[in-house]
Amino acid sequence: MPQEQTQPAAAAASFVVVGDIHANWRQEDRLFLEKGDQDLALIVGDLGDEDVEMTRKIASLKCAKAVILGNHDAWRSFSEKMPTDNLRESLALLGDDHVAYGTRDLPEASLSLIGGRPFSWGGRDMRSPEVYEEFYGVTDIRQSAEKIVAAAMQAKFEDLIILAHNGPSGLGAEPGDIYGKDFGRNPRGDFGDEDLAIALTEIARRGRRVIAVVAGHMHDRLKHPRGQVRKRFVRQNGTAFINPAVVPRIRRTETGATVRHFLRMSVASGELQVVDEVWVDAWGKIRKVEVAEFAELPLEQA
């Protein structure tokens, strides 16, 4: 009898995403990730205010992970316009798991993960080019964009996911938009990163496809208008933009139970599959699942 032909397994990978932590991290979070069957945990930063012990907890996770540090992780360094010992130690602890301006190939999914600019505060200003120059040789937005593009072009695969602390500009200027400004005297404006927007355009021009950009920084609950929530899932020109910044990520339910927020996503055969958010109790049981609904944006939006 002729042997039955088996179909090759589809290229796929699953991810669990942790939004801005801000010191909201417990032993139960570690256990959920370490016992999970995800291929890679993605952590978008703001672990704490240059909190080395918090970084140590993330660095010691016994699961595959990729991390990008946020503005709070370099808070004093930006104020002093030079890297502090805490920031240096945090970067040393994370090592290659800190993927800033880097590339990590994921052969099981035939895609590559690209790291964006770390420490981003949002808006047009890089805040402290001195810090970026010392670690990455970058002093302005254009150089930063070029460095992101260079990482993308070094990737083994044409399909990409970008992990950043803050998302790109060009996705809306209202307070409730995915990276819109909701604070300050004038709570309106596009607070996305211009270098990431430039890089996305150039990466597409060079024939690479960005399936998704995963970036937080702009929290789900708006400061203005108070009581409203942010639009955190959008698509533009075929790319999904995912903002996992639910802050605080550990909350109490109406019954008094403590639950923590994670986001799950998967890619199969080059396509983003269902993206959902889960609330997990102290015993690792999922108490609530919310499927993300993506708003479609025009190619350009002011």
Summary of the structure (lengths in Angstrom):
residues: 302
radius of gyration: 18.8
end to end distance: 64.4
largest distance: 77.4
contacts: 1051
relative contact order: 0.15
helix: 25%
strand: 28%
